[in-house]
Amino acid sequence: PRDKVGFGSTVHLKDANGQTIMYSLVMPEDADVDQGLISTASPIGRALLAKEEGDEVTVTTPNGSKGFETVKLLTIQDESPNAERS
């Protein structure tokens, strides 16, 4: 989807402390949290799928729940060299 988080998307999130975190959704074998690459099968990856800019996201992990707001979204179509620009 063009306006929703999916595989290949880069998402900028704001946490409860106002800090911005950036993640790119990748296949499980390419995941590297230290590089900001998270799997679509991870708890945060699953929570982000189909979200849009401005959506609130709650991620449930073994360490508890965390809340985020999606502040910027670049989909795989946006990052493609052939993507249409408006």
Secondary structure, 3 states (H helix, E strand, C coil): CCCCCCCCCEEEEEECCCCEEEEEEECHHHCEHHHCEEECCCHHHHHHCCCCCCCEEEEEECCEEEEEEEEEEECHHHHCCCCCCC
